[in-house]
Amino acid sequence: MLAEVATSIESHPSPAVLFPAVFHFMERLDACDLGSPGPLVHALEAVGGYVPELSASVVRKPTFLTLWMLNRILNAANAENRGQLLQLLALSVEHPKASSQARSAAAQFLHRQNVQG
């Protein structure tokens, strides 16, 4: 099922119109295993341009998967908007809508990035 959705994202003539729905889906199914990284993340990374919607999703409700995606971007040597992405991780540590798993992941990712940075 997720593989079919991922294929639809990758083949869509304007995949960016699908980004809000994908991230809302991740937020709603926060407790579900959607892969690590899984087909949705692979599809988003394949088409690119998703970082603004990822950021908006983390502001709404950080999830383990969306925070993991932020960390993955930060691991790139040339991460754009590094400061902004680190700030999103920091805000997620105390975010009222984040699960305890997401808050813990945010703290761990933030620690690793600050050590690396």
C-alpha positions as CSV (number, residue, x, y, z in Angstrom):
1,M,0.0,0.0,0.0
2,L,2.7,2.6,1.0
3,A,4.8,1.5,-2.0
4,E,1.8,2.3,-4.3
5,V,1.4,5.7,-2.7
6,A,5.2,6.3,-3.0
7,T,5.0,5.4,-6.7
8,S,2.1,7.9,-7.2
9,I,4.2,10.6,-5.5
10,E,7.2,10.0,-7.7
11,S,5.1,9.8,-10.9
12,H,2.9,12.8,-10.2
13,P,3.4,15.7,-12.6
14,S,3.4,18.1,-9.6
15,P,4.4,16.1,-6.6
16,A,4.6,19.1,-4.3
17,V,0.8,19.3,-4.2
18,L,0.8,15.9,-2.5
19,F,3.3,16.9,0.3
20,P,0.7,18.3,2.7
21,A,-1.4,15.1,2.6
22,V,1.7,13.0,3.1
23,F,2.9,14.9,6.1
24,H,-0.7,15.0,7.6
25,F,-0.8,11.2,7.1
26,M,2.5,10.8,9.0
27,E,1.2,13.0,11.8
28,R,-2.0,11.0,12.2
29,L,-0.2,7.7,12.1
30,D,2.6,8.7,14.5
31,A,2.3,5.5,16.5
32,C,2.5,3.3,13.3
33,D,5.7,2.0,11.7
34,L,5.8,3.6,8.3
35,G,9.3,2.3,7.6
36,S,12.8,3.3,8.4
37,P,13.0,5.3,6.3
38,G,10.3,3.6,4.3
39,P,8.7,4.2,0.9
40,L,7.2,7.6,1.7
41,V,10.5,9.1,2.8
42,H,12.2,7.6,-0.2
43,A,9.6,9.0,-2.6
44,L,9.9,12.5,-0.9
45,E,13.6,12.4,-1.2
46,A,13.5,11.3,-4.8
47,V,11.3,14.2,-5.9
48,G,12.8,16.8,-3.5
49,G,11.4,20.2,-2.5
50,Y,9.6,18.8,0.5
51,V,11.6,20.6,3.3
52,P,9.2,23.6,3.7
53,E,6.3,21.2,4.3
54,L,8.4,18.9,6.5
55,S,9.2,22.0,8.6
56,A,5.5,23.0,8.8
57,S,4.6,19.4,9.9
58,V,7.2,19.4,12.7
59,V,5.8,22.7,13.9
60,R,2.2,21.2,13.9
61,K,3.1,17.8,15.4
62,P,6.6,16.4,15.5
63,T,6.7,12.6,14.9
64,F,9.6,10.2,15.2
65,L,9.6,9.9,11.4
66,T,9.5,13.6,10.6
67,L,12.2,14.3,13.2
68,W,14.3,11.4,11.7
69,M,13.9,13.1,8.3
70,L,15.2,16.4,9.7
71,N,18.1,14.6,11.2
72,R,18.8,12.9,7.9
73,I,18.9,16.3,6.2
74,L,21.2,17.7,8.9
75,N,23.6,14.8,8.4
76,A,24.3,16.1,4.8
77,A,27.5,18.0,4.7
78,N,25.8,20.9,2.9
79,A,22.5,21.1,4.9
80,E,20.7,24.4,4.0
81,N,19.0,26.3,6.8
82,R,20.9,24.3,9.4
83,G,20.2,26.7,12.1
84,Q,16.4,26.7,11.4
85,L,16.3,22.9,11.3
86,L,18.2,22.7,14.6
87,Q,15.7,25.1,16.1
88,L,12.9,22.8,15.0
89,L,14.6,19.9,16.7
90,A,15.0,22.0,19.9
91,L,11.3,23.0,19.9
92,S,10.3,19.4,19.4
93,V,11.9,18.3,22.7
94,E,9.1,20.1,24.6
95,H,6.4,20.2,22.0
96,P,3.0,19.5,23.6
97,K,1.7,17.4,20.7
98,A,4.8,15.2,20.3
99,S,4.8,11.7,21.7
100,S,7.3,10.8,24.3
101,Q,9.1,8.8,21.6
102,A,9.3,11.9,19.4
103,R,10.5,14.1,22.2
104,S,13.2,11.7,23.1
105,A,14.3,11.3,19.5
106,A,14.4,15.1,19.1
107,A,16.7,15.4,22.2
108,Q,19.0,12.6,20.9
109,F,19.2,14.1,17.4
110,L,19.8,17.6,18.7
111,H,22.6,16.3,21.0
112,R,24.2,14.5,18.1
113,Q,23.9,17.4,15.7
114,N,25.3,19.9,18.3
115,V,28.2,17.5,19.0
116,Q,28.8,17.2,15.2
117,G,28.2,20.8,14.4
